[in-house]
Amino acid sequence: MRDHDEPHANPTLAPDADCPPGEVETPAFVIHEDAVMANLEKTLVACSGPTRLMPHVKTHRAPWVVAALRRAGIETFKTATVAEVEMVARCGAKNVTLAYPTVNPANVARFISCAAANPGTTFVGMVDSEHGLGVWRTQLETAPHNILMRVDLDPAFGRTGAPMTEAAVDLARGLHEMRRFLGWHLYDGHVHGSLPERRARVAAEAEAVRGLDARLAAFGISGDLVAGGSYTFDLWSAEGARFVSPGSWTYSSAMHDRDLGHLAWQPAAFVLSTVISAHDGTVTLDAGSKAIAPDKPLKTRFPVDGEICLMSEEHAVLRTAGLAVGDRVLLVPEHACTTAYLYDRAWVRGRDGGWEVRVQLGSAR
Ligand SMILES: Cc1ncc(COP(=O)(O)O)c(C=O)c1O
């Protein structure tokens, strides 16, 4: 395991101990389980324990990670797609939230049949509009009782969520009438910036939720709150948010290394790549746009001592020193979530130091 202060000078020749042994095809997705577990320990300290942590599984989409988190006492998980819901249910977790206010009746129907097939798990859906409320109301009429609902709130992210006004209160009342209301959901992934800035934004969001709670109390209704991602989860108080829901900490990333150093997470997911060609001062890797962090600007998809000159689908051309044809390098993705999504299996170095291939959902929805 790397010492946190040691920078990931990247890409350099990958140490043998950090790479799967023998003849492994590249590009390959590589995970260091000891780093995942170290990140878990840091996250549990920052959020005061496993019963408050509702980790998002979209980062890894891997049953073995869900199983490892359950062994650490975590039973509530967040997801973004129904395939992720099904994966968490298959792992036997007690509680799974679909943190995505779908209004598509086919998606809702698949979610409900998963709940019917797994009566020992509580399933939580969400709405952010009257339209969504109508779709869910119709389908939930005959649905099992292990399905509860939250109102998704928009903390000025502008992505999903009801405005934090009477509109949100009305949705909560509608869910309460259906006897399904559990509480609020708020994801503030747009809040980055300095620690004081983030702290002030979270304080304002918490104040707005308190206002909604007071309105609901006037109708004799109460609910809890799930809030936060990696940049804010440690700034929400336990009184303000019953659950916090960071996700990308499991594998961390080059981005977290730069922005969230105080949490001391370490990159746990890498793309193993081979240098396949060399030119005048540049080398070409076999990890291109289809292999690593495709949602990030081309020049920043992984850190380089030098420059990413070009990326095409299966090639990355780097201006960097010290690499030769045949070398293997471990790349640290700028964004681990969109990298994991590209692979349906990973080479995992287990806690005993042994390597094995473990499956993950890849791009299945
Ligand atoms: C709704 C929701 N909750 C939680 C998370 C996890 O946040 P992070 O990736 O900052 O850990 C995400 C990430 O996109 C999200 O969309």
PDBQT file of the ligand as one rigid body, heavy atoms in Angstrom, charges set to zero:
ROOT
HETATM    1  C1  LIG A 401     -27.415  10.865  -6.482  1.00  0.00    +0.000 C 
HETATM    2  C2  LIG A 401     -25.985  10.641  -6.116  1.00  0.00    +0.000 A 
HETATM    3  N1  LIG A 401     -25.673  10.333  -4.846  1.00  0.00    +0.000 NA
HETATM    4  C3  LIG A 401     -24.390  10.122  -4.451  1.00  0.00    +0.000 A 
HETATM    5  C4  LIG A 401     -23.360  10.181  -5.371  1.00  0.00    +0.000 A 
HETATM    6  C5  LIG A 401     -21.965   9.916  -4.899  1.00  0.00    +0.000 C 
HETATM    7  O1  LIG A 401     -21.211  11.066  -4.924  1.00  0.00    +0.000 OA
HETATM    8  P1  LIG A 401     -19.627  11.070  -5.128  1.00  0.00    +0.000 P 
HETATM    9  O2  LIG A 401     -19.348  10.541  -6.475  1.00  0.00    +0.000 OA
HETATM   10  O3  LIG A 401     -19.267  12.518  -4.981  1.00  0.00    +0.000 OA
HETATM   11  O4  LIG A 401     -19.038  10.241  -4.058  1.00  0.00    +0.000 OA
HETATM   12  C6  LIG A 401     -23.630  10.500  -6.709  1.00  0.00    +0.000 A 
HETATM   13  C7  LIG A 401     -22.575  10.620  -7.705  1.00  0.00    +0.000 C 
HETATM   14  O5  LIG A 401     -22.755  10.960  -8.849  1.00  0.00    +0.000 OA
HETATM   15  C8  LIG A 401     -24.990  10.733  -7.093  1.00  0.00    +0.000 A 
HETATM   16  O6  LIG A 401     -25.325  11.021  -8.366  1.00  0.00    +0.000 OA
ENDROOT
TORSDOF 0
